[in-house]
């Protein structure tokens, strides 16, 4: 799945970083203009519960702006950073973002998607009637956030390109 793949158009394999989100633990994560990306995640970002969040296999959480907007249309109070994602992307075909896929952020950062994320009870207040399973992959395929490991470190900025690469 590269830009030369005739099955995928340019809009499906390229997008932008809409928002970068960090916190000292908990949600919502707050917007920053830029961040360093290390093997352990974004600089300035911490997690309260390392049993379920963070670490090298869950270093960066990524989610789609288009999914967030669709959830808002359904009446959910979600917004970028509310579900704890570190990077909110726009213009990326979220249906093809699956474990094994690689995402290039900016000029140097390379991520490998390892898993879908389980929704955490801490985000319940952002969902109508507390229905966090709305973004559970098993119940609503294609609506989950994803966890990624960092293959190549570097810096990212809001507005940087996001490119889908073959695994």
C-alpha positions in Angstrom: 0.0 0.0 0.0 2.1 2.9 -1.2 1.2 6.0 -3.2 2.1 4.1 -6.4 -0.6 1.5 -5.7 -3.3 2.0 -8.3 -6.0 0.8 -6.0 -5.5 3.7 -3.6 -5.8 7.3 -4.5 -3.7 10.2 -3.2 -6.3 11.2 -0.7 -6.3 7.8 0.8 -2.6 7.4 1.4 -1.7 11.0 2.4 -3.1 13.3 5.0 -2.0 15.8 7.6 -1.4 16.0 11.3 -4.4 17.9 12.5 -3.5 18.1 16.2 -0.8 16.8 18.5 -2.0 16.0 22.1 -0.2 15.5 25.4 -1.0 15.4 29.1 0.7 14.7 32.4 -1.7 11.8 32.7 -5.4 11.4 32.0 -7.8 12.9 29.5 -8.4 15.1 27.7 -4.9 15.4 26.2 -4.2 19.0 25.3 -3.1 20.4 22.0 0.6 21.4 21.4 2.1 22.8 18.2 4.9 20.3 18.0 6.5 17.4 19.9 9.5 15.1 19.8 8.7 11.4 19.2 10.8 8.9 21.1 10.5 5.1 21.3 8.5 5.7 24.5 6.1 8.2 23.0 5.7 12.0 22.7 7.8 14.4 24.8 5.7 16.0 27.5 3.2 13.1 27.5 2.6 10.8 30.5 0.2 8.0 31.3 -1.3 7.3 34.7 -1.8 3.6 34.2 1.1 2.0 32.5 -0.5 -1.5 32.6 -2.9 -0.4 29.8 -1.3 2.7 28.3 2.2 3.7 27.1 5.3 1.7 26.8 7.2 0.9 23.6 4.3 -1.2 22.1 1.7 1.6 22.8 4.1 4.6 22.4 1.7 6.6 20.2 -2.1 6.6 20.0 -3.5 7.8 16.7 -7.0 8.7 15.7 -8.9 10.1 12.8 -10.4 13.6 12.7 -13.1 12.4 10.3 -14.1 9.7 12.8 -14.3 12.3 15.6 -16.5 14.6 13.5 -18.8 11.7 12.6 -19.1 10.8 16.3 -20.0 14.4 17.0 -22.7 14.2 14.4 -24.1 11.2 16.3 -24.3 13.4 19.4 -21.2 12.4 21.3 -19.2 15.1 23.1 -15.9 13.8 21.7 -13.2 16.2 20.4 -9.6 15.9 19.3 -7.6 14.8 22.4 -10.6 13.7 24.4 -10.0 10.0 23.9 -6.4 10.2 24.8 -4.9 10.1 21.3 -1.5 11.7 20.8 -1.9 12.4 17.1 -5.2 13.4 15.4 -4.8 12.9 11.7 -7.0 14.3 8.9 -7.5 13.2 5.3 -6.3 9.6 5.9 -8.5 6.7 4.9 -9.0 5.3 8.3 -10.5 2.1 6.9 -7.0 1.0 5.8 -5.3 1.9 9.1 -4.8 -1.6 10.6 -2.2 -3.5 12.6 0.9 -4.0 10.5 0.5 -0.7 8.6 3.2 1.9 8.8 2.6 5.7 9.0 5.2 8.3 8.2 4.6 11.5 10.2 6.4 14.6 8.9 9.9 14.1 7.4 11.3 11.6 9.7 9.0 9.9 12.2 7.9 6.3 11.3 5.3 4.4 13.2 4.1 0.9 13.0 0.5 0.2 14.0 0.5 -2.7 16.4 -3.0 -2.9 17.8 -6.5 -1.3 18.1 -7.0 0.4 21.5 -9.6 -0.6 24.0 -11.7 2.3 25.2 -11.0 3.3 28.7 -13.6 4.2 31.3 -11.9 7.6 31.7 -13.4 8.7 28.4 -17.0 7.7 29.2 -18.1 11.3 29.8 -17.3 12.2 26.1 -19.9 9.6 24.8 -23.6 9.9 24.8 -25.0 7.6 27.6 -21.3 6.6 28.3 -21.3 4.3 25.3 -17.5 4.0 25.0 -17.9 0.8 23.0 -18.9 3.0 20.1 -15.1 3.0 19.4 -14.4 -0.6 20.3 -13.0 -2.4 17.3 -14.8 -5.7 18.0 -18.2 -4.1 18.1 -17.7 -1.3 15.5 -14.9 -2.2 13.1 -13.0 0.8 11.7 -13.9 3.2 14.6 -11.2 2.4 17.0 -8.1 4.4 17.8 -4.8 2.6 17.2 -1.6 2.1 19.1 1.7 2.3 17.3 5.4 1.6 18.1 8.0 4.1 17.0 10.3 2.7 14.3 12.1 6.0 13.7 12.2 8.9 16.1 12.1 12.6 15.3 10.0 15.7 15.6 6.4 16.4 14.4 4.4 19.6 13.9 0.8 20.3 13.4 0.2 20.4 9.6 3.0 17.9 8.8 2.2 15.3 6.1 1.0 11.8 7.1 1.7 9.1 4.7 0.5 5.5 4.7 3.3 3.0 3.8 3.2 -0.7 3.1 4.3 -2.8 6.1 
